Amino acid sequence: MATVTEAVGNVTESDLIARAVEIVDQARRAGASDAEVILREGDEFEAQVRMGELETLKNSGSRGIGLRVFLEGAGGTHVASTSSSDLSAKGIRYLISGALQLARISSPDPMQGLPEAASFGRIEGDLGLYYEDVYSMPVPERIEHARRAEAAALAVDPRIRNSDGGSFDAATGHRVLANSRGFASSYRSSYCGLSTSPIATGTSGEMQRDYWYSSARSISKLATPESIGLEAARRTLRRLDGRKVPTQQVPIVFPPEIARSILGSMAEAVNGDSIYRGASFLTGKLGEQVAASTITIIDDGTLPGLFGTTPFDGDGLPTRRTVLIENGILKSYLLNTYTARKLGLASTGSAVRGLSGNPGIGSHNLYLPAGNQTPEQILAGVTSGFYVTELLGRGINMVTGDYSRGAAGLWIENGELTYAVQEITIAGNLKDIFKNITDIGNDLEFRSSTASPTLRIDGMMIAGA
């Protein structure tokens, strides 16, 4: 497999890959049947201002290693993992001996083990994950961007008298994965973000806060500080002087930044770990209708430049496009190698890894494709309803699908957003919520690794006054 020789600090990517392979070989020589190494290094910058004054300035870097070893036994495979920030020869020896000691006392599991050698691989070509320009802006200018975003919000309206601040963040990272079955590869990533959170005071003296942000792989793709400040101010002001509304059942409209949390709940429900444990309401539902026929949900780790894109997953398998729900029919779960074996299925390339522990399961770029209606057209179809701007708490039972969360937002009257609403709870069941999505907006935008257009959902209850 080709390796990249671009310099990372004083060390090249090929040097790091070679180092990871060397540690894998050391673990094998020490007695491991198989071994897997993750090397991770990165740096991050943060500047935070409040009321124009610099409050936080952070610039840090880190490097760490994770080792997972396997020992074949009569009852299955013993597995254990260790991690460290000490990459010295002595530190590596201690890391390996510690992992082997733990593996010897762990319980055997016949489903444990690395994937078959033929399944390893990566997406080749430039996926747009790394841009050097995230640090091209001088530090004083980064701080000034945070100031400008906050100042733009404060200047909008005299009711905005305070702020939780403005911030500018940047980071780069580098990840190497190597194992004893011939896989060794790496990728680099970058990130930058700009945000602000103003505080406004209403007629009764009650204060409300909201925020807005922009994030990207490249600094050239960030929104301007002024546009972020203006949007943060608009969102904050519309929350002032909120009212309570009676308990009732009305259509609820979820804008994209809120609707994506509904998709996140579905990702949890199709997580293979929950499925094989019988801890999801979608256990055993493959091939069944679980959503409205208009609903398709996709997880795609191959989309260039997006935050959930990677060339390979935490098991070393190439990432891919997986249709989870198609026209309302449950087509696939999210699976890593281990859960796929438990369920007698194939991995979907959904393994995620930290430095320690076994791989978990996560989505890549999870989204519901855009519909044909504008958000304004969706609102126009609502005579009386609720537009959600914030969800509070986490009242979701994945076993039953019961869904109940505190919420704030705006009341819809005759297709128009009218007054702010607060201190209510919205409730339903995920089994019904996805079957009762009646309108889908055309405003899909990937602002994070999970994205949804505006959604109208009928049949949910509002518990209010």
SULGILIN-V770265 format. One record per residue. N is the residue number from 0. RES is the residue in one letter. OMEGA is omega in whole degrees, -180 to 180 (* if undefined). Layout:
# SULGILIN-V770265
n = {N | N}
res = {RES | RES}
omega = {OMEGA | OMEGA}
This chain:
# SULGILIN-V770265
n = {0 | 1 | 2 | 3 | 4 | 5 | 6 | 7 | 8 | 9 | 10 | 11 | 12 | 13 | 14 | 15 | 16 | 17 | 18 | 19 | 20 | 21 | 22 | 23 | 24 | 25 | 26 | 27 | 28 | 29 | 30 | 31 | 32 | 33 | 34 | 35 | 36 | 37 | 38 | 39 | 40 | 41 | 42 | 43 | 44 | 45 | 46 | 47 | 48 | 49 | 50 | 51 | 52 | 53 | 54 | 55 | 56 | 57 | 58 | 59 | 60 | 61 | 62 | 63 | 64 | 65 | 66 | 67 | 68 | 69 | 70 | 71 | 72 | 73 | 74 | 75 | 76 | 77 | 78 | 79 | 80 | 81 | 82 | 83 | 84 | 85 | 86 | 87 | 88 | 89 | 90 | 91 | 92 | 93 | 94 | 95 | 96 | 97 | 98 | 99 | 100 | 101 | 102 | 103 | 104 | 105 | 106 | 107 | 108 | 109 | 110 | 111 | 112 | 113 | 114 | 115 | 116 | 117 | 118 | 119 | 120 | 121 | 122 | 123 | 124 | 125 | 126 | 127 | 128 | 129 | 130 | 131 | 132 | 133 | 134 | 135 | 136 | 137 | 138 | 139 | 140 | 141 | 142 | 143 | 144 | 145 | 146 | 147 | 148 | 149 | 150 | 151 | 152 | 153 | 154 | 155 | 156 | 157 | 158 | 159 | 160 | 161 | 162 | 163 | 164 | 165 | 166 | 167 | 168 | 169 | 170 | 171 | 172 | 173 | 174 | 175 | 176 | 177 | 178 | 179 | 180 | 181 | 182 | 183 | 184 | 185 | 186 | 187 | 188 | 189 | 190 | 191 | 192 | 193 | 194 | 195 | 196 | 197 | 198 | 199 | 200 | 201 | 202 | 203 | 204 | 205 | 206 | 207 | 208 | 209 | 210 | 211 | 212 | 213 | 214 | 215 | 216 | 217 | 218 | 219 | 220 | 221 | 222 | 223 | 224 | 225 | 226 | 227 | 228 | 229 | 230 | 231 | 232 | 233 | 234 | 235 | 236 | 237 | 238 | 239 | 240 | 241 | 242 | 243 | 244 | 245 | 246 | 247 | 248 | 249 | 250 | 251 | 252 | 253 | 254 | 255 | 256 | 257 | 258 | 259 | 260 | 261 | 262 | 263 | 264 | 265 | 266 | 267 | 268 | 269 | 270 | 271 | 272 | 273 | 274 | 275 | 276 | 277 | 278 | 279 | 280 | 281 | 282 | 283 | 284 | 285 | 286 | 287 | 288 | 289 | 290 | 291 | 292 | 293 | 294 | 295 | 296 | 297 | 298 | 299 | 300 | 301 | 302 | 303 | 304 | 305 | 306 | 307 | 308 | 309 | 310 | 311 | 312 | 313 | 314 | 315 | 316 | 317 | 318 | 319 | 320 | 321 | 322 | 323 | 324 | 325 | 326 | 327 | 328 | 329 | 330 | 331 | 332 | 333 | 334 | 335 | 336 | 337 | 338 | 339 | 340 | 341 | 342 | 343 | 344 | 345 | 346 | 347 | 348 | 349 | 350 | 351 | 352 | 353 | 354 | 355 | 356 | 357 | 358 | 359 | 360 | 361 | 362 | 363 | 364 | 365 | 366 | 367 | 368 | 369 | 370 | 371 | 372 | 373 | 374 | 375 | 376 | 377 | 378 | 379 | 380 | 381 | 382 | 383 | 384 | 385 | 386 | 387 | 388 | 389 | 390 | 391 | 392 | 393 | 394 | 395 | 396 | 397 | 398 | 399 | 400 | 401 | 402 | 403 | 404 | 405 | 406 | 407 | 408 | 409 | 410 | 411 | 412 | 413 | 414 | 415 | 416 | 417 | 418 | 419 | 420 | 421 | 422 | 423 | 424 | 425 | 426 | 427 | 428 | 429 | 430 | 431 | 432 | 433 | 434 | 435 | 436 | 437 | 438 | 439 | 440 | 441 | 442 | 443 | 444 | 445 | 446 | 447 | 448 | 449 | 450 | 451 | 452 | 453 | 454 | 455 | 456 | 457 | 458 | 459 | 460 | 461 | 462 | 463 | 464}
res = {M | A | T | V | T | E | A | V | G | N | V | T | E | S | D | L | I | A | R | A | V | E | I | V | D | Q | A | R | R | A | G | A | S | D | A | E | V | I | L | R | E | G | D | E | F | E | A | Q | V | R | M | G | E | L | E | T | L | K | N | S | G | S | R | G | I | G | L | R | V | F | L | E | G | A | G | G | T | H | V | A | S | T | S | S | S | D | L | S | A | K | G | I | R | Y | L | I | S | G | A | L | Q | L | A | R | I | S | S | P | D | P | M | Q | G | L | P | E | A | A | S | F | G | R | I | E | G | D | L | G | L | Y | Y | E | D | V | Y | S | M | P | V | P | E | R | I | E | H | A | R | R | A | E | A | A | A | L | A | V | D | P | R | I | R | N | S | D | G | G | S | F | D | A | A | T | G | H | R | V | L | A | N | S | R | G | F | A | S | S | Y | R | S | S | Y | C | G | L | S | T | S | P | I | A | T | G | T | S | G | E | M | Q | R | D | Y | W | Y | S | S | A | R | S | I | S | K | L | A | T | P | E | S | I | G | L | E | A | A | R | R | T | L | R | R | L | D | G | R | K | V | P | T | Q | Q | V | P | I | V | F | P | P | E | I | A | R | S | I | L | G | S | M | A | E | A | V | N | G | D | S | I | Y | R | G | A | S | F | L | T | G | K | L | G | E | Q | V | A | A | S | T | I | T | I | I | D | D | G | T | L | P | G | L | F | G | T | T | P | F | D | G | D | G | L | P | T | R | R | T | V | L | I | E | N | G | I | L | K | S | Y | L | L | N | T | Y | T | A | R | K | L | G | L | A | S | T | G | S | A | V | R | G | L | S | G | N | P | G | I | G | S | H | N | L | Y | L | P | A | G | N | Q | T | P | E | Q | I | L | A | G | V | T | S | G | F | Y | V | T | E | L | L | G | R | G | I | N | M | V | T | G | D | Y | S | R | G | A | A | G | L | W | I | E | N | G | E | L | T | Y | A | V | Q | E | I | T | I | A | G | N | L | K | D | I | F | K | N | I | T | D | I | G | N | D | L | E | F | R | S | S | T | A | S | P | T | L | R | I | D | G | M | M | I | A | G | A}
omega = {-178 | 177 | -179 | -177 | 177 | -176 | 173 | -172 | 177 | -176 | 178 | 177 | 179 | 176 | -179 | 177 | 179 | 179 | 179 | 179 | 179 | 180 | 174 | 180 | 177 | -180 | 178 | -180 | -180 | 175 | -180 | 174 | 175 | 179 | -179 | -178 | 169 | 170 | -178 | 174 | -179 | 175 | -179 | 180 | 176 | 172 | 179 | 177 | 173 | -176 | 175 | -177 | 179 | 179 | -177 | 174 | -175 | 175 | -173 | 176 | -179 | 174 | -179 | 179 | 173 | -180 | 173 | -179 | -179 | 176 | 179 | 179 | -177 | -176 | -178 | -177 | 173 | -178 | 176 | -180 | 175 | 179 | -177 | 170 | -179 | -179 | 176 | 179 | 179 | -180 | 179 | 178 | 179 | 179 | -177 | -179 | 179 | 180 | -180 | 177 | 179 | -179 | -177 | -179 | 179 | 179 | 179 | 180 | -177 | -180 | -179 | 178 | 178 | 174 | 175 | -174 | -177 | -176 | -178 | 177 | -180 | 172 | -180 | 179 | -177 | 179 | 177 | -177 | -173 | 175 | -179 | -172 | -179 | 176 | -178 | -179 | 178 | -177 | 179 | 180 | 176 | 178 | -180 | 176 | 178 | 178 | -178 | 178 | 179 | -178 | 179 | 178 | -178 | -176 | -173 | -170 | -180 | 178 | 175 | -173 | -174 | -177 | 169 | 173 | 173 | -177 | 172 | -179 | 174 | -180 | 169 | -179 | -180 | -177 | 177 | 175 | 178 | 177 | -174 | 177 | 170 | 179 | 175 | -178 | -177 | 171 | 178 | 180 | 178 | -178 | 168 | -177 | -180 | -177 | 171 | -175 | -180 | 178 | -179 | -179 | -179 | -175 | -180 | -177 | 179 | -179 | 177 | -179 | 170 | -175 | 166 | -172 | 169 | 178 | -176 | 173 | -177 | -179 | 180 | -177 | 177 | 172 | 180 | 177 | -177 | 180 | 178 | 179 | 180 | -179 | 177 | 179 | 179 | -179 | 179 | -177 | -177 | 180 | -175 | 173 | -179 | 179 | 170 | 176 | -179 | 173 | -176 | 175 | -178 | 173 | 178 | -180 | 179 | 174 | -173 | -176 | 176 | -179 | -178 | 177 | 175 | 176 | 178 | 177 | 178 | 178 | 176 | -177 | -180 | 177 | -175 | 179 | 178 | -178 | -176 | 175 | -177 | -175 | 178 | 178 | 178 | 176 | 178 | -174 | 180 | 179 | -179 | 178 | -179 | 180 | 177 | -177 | 178 | -172 | 170 | 180 | -173 | 169 | -172 | 179 | -175 | -174 | -174 | 171 | -176 | -172 | 179 | -178 | 173 | 179 | 177 | -178 | -176 | 174 | -175 | 177 | 179 | 177 | -173 | 175 | -179 | 174 | -179 | 178 | 179 | -178 | 176 | -177 | 177 | -175 | -174 | 167 | 170 | -171 | 164 | -177 | -176 | -177 | 176 | 177 | -180 | -176 | -179 | -179 | 178 | 177 | 175 | -179 | -173 | 179 | 175 | -174 | 161 | 178 | -177 | 177 | 177 | 178 | 171 | -180 | 178 | 175 | 177 | 172 | -176 | -178 | 172 | -176 | -178 | 173 | -176 | -175 | 172 | 175 | 180 | 179 | 177 | 178 | -177 | -180 | -179 | 178 | 179 | -177 | -173 | 179 | -172 | 174 | 179 | 172 | -176 | 177 | -179 | 180 | -179 | 178 | -175 | 179 | -177 | -175 | -179 | -174 | 179 | -178 | 171 | -176 | 170 | -179 | -176 | 179 | 179 | 175 | 178 | 175 | -178 | 171 | -173 | -174 | 179 | 179 | 180 | 176 | 175 | 175 | 174 | -173 | 177 | 176 | -177 | 176 | -179 | -175 | -177 | 175 | -177 | 170 | -172 | 179 | 179 | -177 | 178 | -170 | 177 | 177 | -179 | 174 | 175 | -178 | 173 | -174 | 178 | 168 | 174 | 180 | 168 | 180 | 179 | 173 | 178 | 180 | 168 | 174 | -176 | -177 | *}
